[in-house]
Amino acid sequence: MRRSAFFRAACTDRGLLALVGGLLLASSWLIFGNTPEPHRTTLFWAVQAPGDLMFFLSALAVTRNVRDDRRAYRFWRLLTFAGGVFVTADVLRTAEGVVGLETTESGPVQLACLAIGQTAIFAALIGYPMLIGSGAARQRFLLDASIVLAGVGAMVWFLLADPRAANTTGGGVIGGLVIGVGVLAVGFFAVKLVLSGHSPVGLPAAATMIASAIVLVGQIVVLPIYAGPLDPGVALAAQLLPTALIAAGPRLELLRFRVDPEHFRLRTRRRPYSVLPYGVVGGVQLLLFGAFVIDDELTLRCWGMLIAMCLVTGLVVVRQLLSFGENSRLIGELDHANLQLRHQADHDVLTQLANRRLFTERLDASAGAGEDSVALLAIDLDGFKPINDRYGHHVGDAVLIAVAERIRRCVRPTDTAARLGGDEFAVLMPGATPESAGQLVARLERVLSEPIGIGELRLSIGASIGVTVGSAEDPETLLRAADAAMYAVKHHRAPKDLMQHQ
């Protein structure tokens, strides 16, 4: 429900619609318009300003919503500062064109502003902590992060090992480093924003901001290698796309707060899985295929991609084995917990004997199994209330536990001993005869008459035991007969034959 509400809000948000419409309109104007240089570059800076302004205002609004979280507040405050610096660069560059200082190159002030803003974004991402937990959760995160970074490293190798990269980077080490750092930075952003245990950005906003970085790196690295020089208008239009994407990120986050104000608090718990590592594996597979298609022979790039494919596949296998082991452990714990809950539902908490519910189930089951004869023993303790009143409930509880243990030792493995409540106990004996039931009564009377030691106390307690033996087809009649026999014994009105035959 929340996802659908957020999707509807994003599709109908005026800011996002204006951003998309403005991007399409400005791109068409830059590509197909007849505006000559340097006026076209001035137009480029002018249309960038609204996008950067949306980034600034949305980040500022999100900052106000996360004041209670110091780390998130610092993150969004830095992004707000970066947005403000970007807007300043756009306005200054546009103003230069308006006053007649038009040029196709960025001046030192604009370059400084862009560098400061990008540094602020880097600082926000690097400074935000990753709460990755411990134990299995930490291992899963480290494996996922290793898969992502290994895949990103494979992409860097794919680009740098291309012979055309030497021409576009001037064949220098610095050019290669710029490419490598740029691509690795995108991977780092993905790990921080998607895999982190406490990301300051929701998944929709993170996806658009990461896409912005991917497009920017593609423009700087991939297009010069594989597409060659672009038309100036097309190049300027392409540069608008990362601006629009990064502006959409804070806007989407602001919409998320409006739709679901509690989403930031709930997002602090890391999701149990992420599709990002598997997407990276798919990307590496495509690059491997591309290396074999592009290169005429088994080149060094192909070997590197094969090694990278083996590496990420091995990491994924280890990740899956870890998940299988963790799932098996969790299933075992769940089964154990279910058994405990079942035991607690069917057994008396104090004595651990069967409770009335389980006793009734076993009695009904005896009837369903067609038992020819069952015996029921109704047991009521004599003198328990005075002990409980004189020495307290803790001594009374200890007496009940001791009585339950003595009953448990006397009954057969097939019998069910239960505490029905208070000082009332019962025993169900499937397949018992009057003789075997009488023998159990004698044993119970003997062991229950022995003193019970509770600390320094030696307490004597007896029991009134009523017995009924009969068919299990009418359990209610058996219970009533056993109770009647027990009360007859208790009030010294028991007949000579205490066995009530049904």
Number of C-alpha atoms within 10 A of each C-alpha: 6 11 11 9 13 18 16 12 17 18 11 11 15 11 16 20 13 13 20 17 12 17 20 15 12 21 23 14 17 23 18 11 12 10 14 10 14 14 15 23 23 21 20 22 22 19 18 24 20 20 28 25 19 24 27 24 17 25 28 21 18 23 23 12 18 20 14 10 14 9 17 23 18 18 24 27 23 23 27 25 18 27 29 22 24 27 25 19 25 25 18 18 26 22 16 14 20 13 8 9 12 19 16 12 11 14 13 9 13 19 13 14 20 20 15 16 23 17 14 21 20 16 14 20 20 14 12 18 16 16 15 18 14 10 8 13 16 14 16 21 23 16 20 24 21 18 24 25 23 23 28 24 19 26 22 20 19 21 23 21 18 18 12 15 22 17 12 18 19 12 13 12 10 11 17 21 14 15 22 19 14 20 23 20 18 21 23 19 18 22 22 22 24 23 25 21 22 25 24 28 22 20 16 14 24 24 19 20 26 22 19 22 23 18 19 21 20 16 17 15 24 17 14 17 21 13 9 10 10 12 10 15 23 14 15 20 19 18 18 20 20 21 24 24 23 24 28 29 26 31 23 27 24 21 19 25 18 14 17 14 13 11 15 21 11 10 16 14 15 19 12 9 12 13 10 17 24 16 13 21 23 14 17 25 19 11 21 23 14 14 24 16 11 10 13 8 10 10 13 15 21 23 14 17 25 18 14 23 22 12 18 26 17 13 19 19 12 14 19 14 12 16 17 12 13 14 12 12 12 12 12 12 12 12 12 12 12 12 12 12 12 11 17 14 14 19 20 19 13 12 19 17 25 25 24 18 15 19 22 17 12 17 25 16 15 22 19 11 11 11 16 15 19 24 28 28 28 27 28 22 19 16 14 19 14 11 16 15 11 10 11 12 13 10 18 20 16 17 23 21 16 17 22 20 14 15 22 18 11 15 18 13 10 10 18 21 24 29 25 19 11 12 19 15 25 28 23 24 25 23 18 19 16 18 11 13 21 18 11 19 19 12 15 23 16 12 17 21 15 13 13 17 13 13 8 6 11 11 16 16 17 19 25 23 25 26 27 28 25 23 21 26 20 13 19 13 15 25 20 13 24 26 22 18 26 25 19 17 18 18 9 10 11 16 11 6 8 17 20 19 14 13
